[in-house]
């Protein structure tokens, strides 16, 4: 499942940090990984995450993973995010399992179970207990704030996975470079942020790069391109709503996952019945239960790696890690999956990446 749009977006809201970590790539940077999956945190996100009660709980602060060199979580996140995206593409397209809603639902179901296990047996989701004890999280808040965000996330994940049936991984990553443009547009529309002339100029550079990369795509598919853009817009609305609705709740990425995953699962289940029915269940034997379990496990491991990385790295390091991951995915798609990449695409993509780095560091 994998979220894949959220990878590059930085939001001052603590909750937004998980959406980046679900790659975003079909999956997802992102919260739920690709399910998503790519953290695009800022220094403010890092400080808020570090100040969360869980980070100072006995046994957590001194845990071994807090004392390892920063490059280890960086490599872990890049590796897991790339693995999830490439595996999703392999299952949906190469193996012919053309049921993105089912695959995304499987990922989310695993997240629901795993997040409940963490809540029950570890201190890493203690923030949920504190929110409920303080009255900040109640039925009204859940229905009016968490549910809309969860539904948007469900649609974003499904659309992001669906495009693997129509577009190459390399081209999808190039299109995703326009995500900051979409987030900025939605933020300005909802009057959450104002943009300077310099910021508009940077956005123009990113857009130009994506246009050039799209022009150079040999196997351009209009429907796939359109759906990917819609997925980015939906994900942008979700991120802005997180900032508007959940600001002040102090949710860590895992706590946010704890609350939103059941909503995503419910939404996905309804869409699964309507659009895919029972057909995917009859094809499970052709994929193999072991491969599907590994795929779902990696999505949750990606979530944990995202949280780990956010806690260890600065905002600039998060941004550069995302850029490196995207470049490796483009190259990996070419080497492993046989995607065709033209010189025009490479030029356009690097123009967009240059604009992306400027956007993140300027913001």
Secondary structure as the mmCIF struct_conf table of DSSP 4:
data_model
#
loop_
_struct_conf.conf_type_id
_struct_conf.id
_struct_conf.beg_label_comp_id
_struct_conf.beg_label_asym_id
_struct_conf.beg_label_seq_id
_struct_conf.end_label_comp_id
_struct_conf.end_label_asym_id
_struct_conf.end_label_seq_id
BEND BEND1 UNK A 5 UNK A 5
HELX_RH_3T_P HELX_RH_3T_P1 UNK A 6 UNK A 8
BEND BEND2 UNK A 12 UNK A 13
TURN_TY1_P TURN_TY1_P1 UNK A 14 UNK A 15
HELX_RH_AL_P HELX_RH_AL_P1 UNK A 16 UNK A 20
STRN STRN1 UNK A 21 UNK A 22
TURN_TY1_P TURN_TY1_P2 UNK A 23 UNK A 26
BEND BEND3 UNK A 27 UNK A 27
STRN STRN2 UNK A 29 UNK A 30
BEND BEND4 UNK A 31 UNK A 32
TURN_TY1_P TURN_TY1_P3 UNK A 34 UNK A 35
HELX_RH_AL_P HELX_RH_AL_P2 UNK A 43 UNK A 50
TURN_TY1_P TURN_TY1_P4 UNK A 51 UNK A 51
BEND BEND5 UNK A 52 UNK A 52
HELX_RH_3T_P HELX_RH_3T_P2 UNK A 53 UNK A 56
BEND BEND6 UNK A 57 UNK A 57
TURN_TY1_P TURN_TY1_P5 UNK A 58 UNK A 62
HELX_RH_3T_P HELX_RH_3T_P3 UNK A 64 UNK A 66
BEND BEND7 UNK A 67 UNK A 68
HELX_RH_AL_P HELX_RH_AL_P3 UNK A 70 UNK A 89
HELX_RH_PI_P HELX_RH_PI_P1 UNK A 90 UNK A 94
BEND BEND8 UNK A 95 UNK A 95
HELX_RH_AL_P HELX_RH_AL_P4 UNK A 100 UNK A 121
BEND BEND9 UNK A 122 UNK A 123
TURN_TY1_P TURN_TY1_P6 UNK A 124 UNK A 125
HELX_RH_AL_P HELX_RH_AL_P5 UNK A 126 UNK A 134
TURN_TY1_P TURN_TY1_P7 UNK A 135 UNK A 135
BEND BEND10 UNK A 136 UNK A 137
HELX_RH_AL_P HELX_RH_AL_P6 UNK A 139 UNK A 141
HELX_RH_PI_P HELX_RH_PI_P2 UNK A 142 UNK A 146
HELX_RH_AL_P HELX_RH_AL_P7 UNK A 147 UNK A 162
HELX_RH_3T_P HELX_RH_3T_P4 UNK A 163 UNK A 165
TURN_TY1_P TURN_TY1_P8 UNK A 166 UNK A 166
BEND BEND11 UNK A 167 UNK A 167
HELX_RH_AL_P HELX_RH_AL_P8 UNK A 169 UNK A 176
TURN_TY1_P TURN_TY1_P9 UNK A 177 UNK A 178
HELX_RH_AL_P HELX_RH_AL_P9 UNK A 179 UNK A 189
TURN_TY1_P TURN_TY1_P10 UNK A 190 UNK A 191
BEND BEND12 UNK A 192 UNK A 192
HELX_RH_AL_P HELX_RH_AL_P10 UNK A 197 UNK A 215
TURN_TY1_P TURN_TY1_P11 UNK A 216 UNK A 216
TURN_TY1_P TURN_TY1_P12 UNK A 218 UNK A 219
HELX_RH_AL_P HELX_RH_AL_P11 UNK A 222 UNK A 245
BEND BEND13 UNK A 246 UNK A 246
TURN_TY1_P TURN_TY1_P13 UNK A 247 UNK A 248
BEND BEND14 UNK A 249 UNK A 249
HELX_RH_AL_P HELX_RH_AL_P12 UNK A 253 UNK A 275
TURN_TY1_P TURN_TY1_P14 UNK A 276 UNK A 278
HELX_RH_AL_P HELX_RH_AL_P13 UNK A 279 UNK A 282
TURN_TY1_P TURN_TY1_P15 UNK A 283 UNK A 283
HELX_RH_AL_P HELX_RH_AL_P14 UNK A 284 UNK A 287
HELX_RH_AL_P HELX_RH_AL_P15 UNK A 289 UNK A 312
BEND BEND15 UNK A 313 UNK A 313
HELX_RH_AL_P HELX_RH_AL_P16 UNK A 315 UNK A 336
BEND BEND16 UNK A 337 UNK A 337
HELX_RH_AL_P HELX_RH_AL_P17 UNK A 343 UNK A 362
#
